[in-house]
Amino acid sequence: MKSRFENIVELFKRAYGGELSPEERERWEKLMGEESWRKVWEDLESGTLARESGGEAVRFSGAEGFEEFRRRCRASRNRRRWRLCVGLGAAAAVLVGVINVAFWWWSSTNEGTEVLRPMVAQGIFPERNGARLLLGNGDTVVVADGMQVVQGSGRAKVEAKDGSLAYAEDSVREEVVYNELMVPVGGESFVMLEDSSRVWLNADSRLRYPSRFEGEERRIELEGEAYFEVRRGERPFVVETSRGDVRVLGTSFDVRAYGDEAMTATLVTGRVRYEGEGEKVTLAPGEQVRVSDGGKVEKRRVDVEEYVGWREGVYVFDKRPLADIMRDLERWYGVDIVFMTEELKGLPFTGYVERYDKIDTFLDLLRSTGELTYSVDDKRIYLMRK
């Protein structure tokens, strides 16, 4: 049996699609007699949402709708524990996020009414696993909380504090050695390089870099994802990946180069150039180069927040397939996602997820749409049709 909330969601969807039966119309008019639900409906009718042609489910209309949705999501981030707004494309109504917040408010401010909250599973939070630094002299250091100074060969010193790494000012070396920063699933790390360039590493990533830059360029190697703020200098800064190089002088950008998906480089400020096999693509702020598994190179304009938001503690999705979203969450939460129905993988979502919140918040909202449900077995999450 569906909960009252699920019935209300379904009623909103049918009302917005103009598909109410006489019985549903009677229930709808009764619901509109309640001030909180009437306010939600007025918001939906304000012009920021529109019904797509062909009778498909409700979605935000273009860029204006998405900006309005993000504004609402951000405004709701301070409302107690509701730190998630998610919109579904053809699978369910994008209005669910707004309805969910309104329903929580309505339930908590009407004494004597039944408060219907989604079931909470096991409370899976990010593992925040510690990164490991493999020094050029063979020593391995776990980057954890607390201060420690690592003495490598020669006179170079690496300071590790609160999950961050930085070379001490007196780290002048006679011999250049390469260090390797390895971030596991569920982890993250930050390193300030010898030239004062800053690098944030996402989960399941590896960065290989020299203790001191020499020669005509500043070259590092990346597997996984990292956000860079490169100190401007005369020598170009080069991020080497398995699918080509990203070359800059001084700028901020994101490079995503996981082996099992397309490589992307997204420019926030400055200018970068991608160099692959026979291909050279120059990017301006707000542009991205995408290199597919087959080597196809594509340049496009994107909303950069969708690709760099993780550094600020939020995952942003704009009509992203559920399978892609879950791949990111697997890396961050250290879980295994199992789709019991193959068609669920393609469901498009718009919204955001607080990076440091528990995954259950996102899963419970998925279930509240009435389109799917889930079960948890230790660190394995099963997604299935309702």
N, C-alpha and C positions, 0 to 999 in steps of 0.2 A: 504494500500500500504506500502511495506517495505521501510524503509529509505535506503540511500546509504550505511550507515555503516552496516546495517543488511544484505544487499545484498553482501557486501564484505566478511563478516563473513561466509556466506553460500558458497561463491565462494572458500574461503580458505579451508573450510571443504571438499568440493567436489574435489578440486585439490589435497589435501593431500591423499584423498581416491582413487585417480585415476579414478574419475567418471565424468569428464568434458564432456559435449556434444560439438559438433562442434561450436555451438553458444557461449557456455560458454568458450570454448578454445580461441575464438577471444577476448572476454572480458578480459580473464585472461592475454593474451599477452599484451593487452593495459595497464592493471593494472601493470604488471611487468615493463612497461616502466617508471613508477614513482619510483624514487630512494628509498623513504621511505618504500613503500610496498615491493619492491624487497629485501631490507635489512631484513624485517621481515621474508620473505620466506627463505632467506639464513640462518637465525638463526634457523628456524624450520628444515631445512635440515642438520643442523650441527651435528646431531647424538644424541641430547639430547631428541628428541621425536621420537617415532616409532609407526607405525600403528599396532594395535593389530590384531591377527588372527580372522577370521570369519567375517571380514567386519565391526567390531564395530567401534565406534567413536574413535578419536585420544585421547590418554592418555600419560602421562609421563611413560617412561619405567623404572620401578623399582626404587630402592633407588637413583641411579645416577640422574635420571630425576627429582625426587622430590627435591633433593638438589639443582639442577640447577634452578628449578622453584622458590624455596624459595630465592635463591640468587638474581634472577631477581626481585622478589617482593620487597625484602628489598632495592634493589638499586633504585626502583621506588618510595619509600616512601617519598623521598624529592622532588618529582616532583610536585610542586604546590599542588593542591587539590586531585590528584589521589593517594589515600592511600589504594587501594584495588586491589588485584589480585585474581581471582577466576578461577579455572578450573573445567569443568564438565566432568564426565565420559561418560557413554554411551549416555547421553542425548544430549551432544553437545561437541564441541572441547575444549580441555584444552588450546588451543592456543588463546582463546578469550581474556584472560588477557593481553597477549603481544600485540595483535592486537589493543585492546582498547587504551593502552598507545600510541602506534604508531599513531593511528588515531587522537588522541587528539593533538599530536605533529604536525602531518601533517596539521591539520585544522588550528592550531594557527600560523603556519609559512608560510602559503600561502595566501597572501593578495588577496582579491577579491573573494575567494572561500567561499562557504556556510559552516559555522561551525555547524555541526550537533551534538548536545549534548543531552543526555537523559533528559527527562522531570523530573523535581524535584518536589517531592510531598510536604509535609508539614514540612519537616526538623525535624524529630524526633531524638532528642539527648538523651543520657542516662539521667535519671532523677536525679541520684546522691542523692537519698533519704538518709536522716540521719539515722544512726543506733540508737538503744535505749539500754541503759544499765540498767538492773534491778538489783539493789543492794540487798545484803542479808538482809538489814534492811527494805526493802520494797520501798525505794526511786527509782524513775525512772529518768534517765538523758538522754536527747537527745544529741547525739554526733555530734556536729556541729562545724563550724569554730569558732575560738576564744578560748581563754584560760578560763578554769574554773576548780576549784578544788572541788571535791566532798568529803564531810566528811561523812563516814559511821559510823556504830556503832563501838565503840572502838577507836583506833587511826589510822586506815588505811586510806590512802588518795589515790584517783584515779585522775590522771590528764588527762583531755580531751583537746586535741589541734589539730586543723586542721584535724579532722576526725580520730585521733589516740588516743589510751588509753594506759596509763602506770601507774604502781603503784610507788608511791614515795618511795625513799630509806628508809624513816623512817616509812614505813607502817608495823610495827610489831604489831601483834594482840594477844590478850589473847585467843580470840575465833575465830575459823575458820568459815567463812560464805561463801556461794556459790553465785556468781554473774552470771548473764545470759546476754550475749551480743546478741542482736537480730538485724539482718540486713534484711531490707525489700527487696522486688522486686525493682530493679533499684538502689540498694545501695551497699556499700562496706565498710569495716572497718579494722582496724589494732589494735592489742593489744599486749603489752609486759607483759608477766606474771611475777609473783613474783620471779621466778627463772631465769629471763632474757630470757626465750624462747620467740620467736616472732611468732605471728599468723596473717595471712592475711585472712579475711573472704570475700567470694564471695557473690553475691546477693542471697537473699532468704535463708539465713543460720542462724543457732543459735548455740552459743557456751556457755556451762555451765562449770564454772571453779571455784576453790576455791580461796579465797583471799590469802591463804598461803598453800603450800603443806606440808602435814604431813603424817607420816606412811611410808610404805615400797615402795610406788610408787607415781608417779605424774599422777593423773588420771583426764581427762576432758571428756566432752560429746559433740558430734558434730552431728548436723543435717544440711545437705547442703554440702557446699564445703569450704575447707580451705587449705592454704599452710602453712607448719610449718618449722621453723628453730629452732630445739630443742637444748638448752644448754646442753652440756654433763655433766653428773652427775652419781653418784653411783646408784641412784634409777632410775628404768625404767620409761619412760614417756609413758602413755597409752592413746590413743584416742579411746574412746568408741563410737560405732555406733550401729544402730539397727540390723546390720548383722555381728557383730563381732568386735573384738578389734585389733588395730594396736599398737604394742609395740616396743619401740626404747630406745636407751640410749642417742644418740646424733647424729642428722642427719637432712637432709632437704628432705621433701616429700610432696605430695599432697594427700588429702583424699576427695573423692566425695561420699556423702551418702545422696542423695535426695531420698525421699520415693517412688517416682514413676519411678525409674530406677535402673539399676544395681549399686552396690557399687563398687568403685575402690580405690585402694591405689597405688600411683605411686612414686617410689623411685628415687630421684635425686642424693643424696650422702649418704654415710654411709651404714647402714643395718637396716632393720625393719623386724618384724615378724607379720603376720596376724594370729589371733586365733579366730576361729569360732566354731560352734557346731561339735566337733570331728575332726576339721581340723586345721593344723598348717602349714603355708607356709612362708618360709624365702625368702626375696627379696634382690637382689644385685642391684647396680645402673643401671638404664635403664630398670628395670623390673617392672611389674605391676601385682597385684592380682585383679581379677574381680569376684565378687559374684553376680550371677544373682538373679532375683526375686524368682526363685525356690530353691535357696540355692546352686546351682552348683558353685564350686570354680575352677578358672582357673588362672594359672600363665603364663605370656607371656612377650616377649620383645617388647618395644614400643619406639617411638620417644617421649621423655619426654616433649619436647617443646609443643607438641600438647595438653598436659594435664596440664602444668603449665604456659603456655604463658600468660594466663589472668592476672597473677600477674605483668607481665612486660608491660601490656597495649595492648596485642594483642591476638586475638583468632586465633589459628592455626588449620586447618582442613586437614586431609589426607584421601581422599576418604570417607568422612563422609556423610551419608544420609542427605538430606535436612531437614527432620523432626527433626533429632537430633540437627542440627545447629540452627534451628528456636526455639527449646526449650531453648537453651542457650540465644538466642537473646531476647526471650520473658521475661526471668528473668531479663536481664540487662536493656532493654529499657522500660520495663513495658507495652508491647503491647500484643495484642491477635492475633495470626496468624491463619488464616482460610484457609485450603487447599480446593479449589473448585473441584479439581481433585485428587483422592486418589493416583494415580500413581506418582504424583509429590513428594510425601514424600520419595520415595526411590532413588531419583536422587543423585548420589555420587558426592561430590565436593572436590576439593583440592585447598588450598589457605589460605589466612588469612584476617582478618577484624580488623582494628584499633578499639580498645575497646572504645575510647572516641570520635570517629567520629560519624556522624549521620547515622542512619540505611539506609537512602535513598541511600547512596553511594553503599551499597551492593545490594539493591533492583534494582537500575538502571542498574547495571552490569548484574544482572540476566536477566533483560528484554532485554538487548543488545545482549544476546546470540540468541535471536529469538525463544527460546524454551518455554518461559512463560512470563507472564506479571503480573501486580499487580494493585490494587487500594487501597486507604487509606480512611477510615471513622473514623475520630478522632484517637483513639488508636487501632483500629482494622485494620489489613492488610489482604487483600484477595489475594491469589495466584492462578493463573488459567493458563490454556494452552492458547497460542496465537491462 
